[in-house]
């Protein structure tokens, strides 16, 4: 991967178009209240695939057919900013991005604590939108053995779409670090937070041996680690969260990550919530998984990345 374009950033659109959406009667994220801009991850001419691919579509909750990856930067209000940036990678099986629930809603919580939140729209496989009333079905209909789950995840996470998404994740870290001065953040205080497929992207960059593309801290929410991955000596501190009743990935995805980080002496924290299923994001379900974001913010506090709130 080449070095990111270090010329001044040029916004390709303003994120004022980001709006709330409703799915099945549940309220999804409102557009972040802070100033925001959208930038191309790879400035320059479009490739033939990007020119001739299907048009990107969005229903307000999900985005599909992303062929031109972008970074949406949401800045804290004046006077409230820290020097911390966190790149957010939503999930969606590399076929869509759960942009509201696992993107902008999470960004708003971080912006409220002074973090510059950056939502990554990474490249996706071609897919057909589904009706809002009928979310995607799970890839299996009955219980899986741990071996079968691992085999399914390995096939998905080594697909061409996954490899493109991982490359975009690495490029995003490098791009934000190269433009840290423009963003008014520290190049040594850049994190990545990923969900499901986005957690695979976050794990890819956390495992990077290249300091340019490796975040300074990372989080993988209901994610998994590539098979036979080697944790580098410079691996960043890591936060993990998953629900015990997650039937798509489950604790079997997070436990090997936790054990690998612990075995190499790196800081890691794992939360296994009793219930919440897969893809809980910031959807309120009246389960303990509703509070993963609080645990994550407390983790950021203890690492000195955001200020503690009184009380």
Secondary structure, DSSP 4 states (H G I P E B T S, - for coil): -PPPP-SPP-EEEEGGG----EETTEE-PPPPSS-EEEEESS-SPPPHHHHHSPPPEE-SS-EE---S-EEEEEPPPTTT--S-EEEEE--STTTEE-TIIIIIHHHHHHHTTT-EEEEEE-------PPPTTSPPPPS-SS---HHHHHHHHHHHHTSHHHHHHHHHHHHHHHHHHHTHHHHT--TT-EEEEEETHHHHHHHHHHT-S-TTTS-SEEEEES----TT----TTPPEEEEEEETT-SSS-HHHHHHHHHHHHHTT--EEEEEESS--S--TT---SSGGGGHHHHHHHHHHHTTSSPPPP-
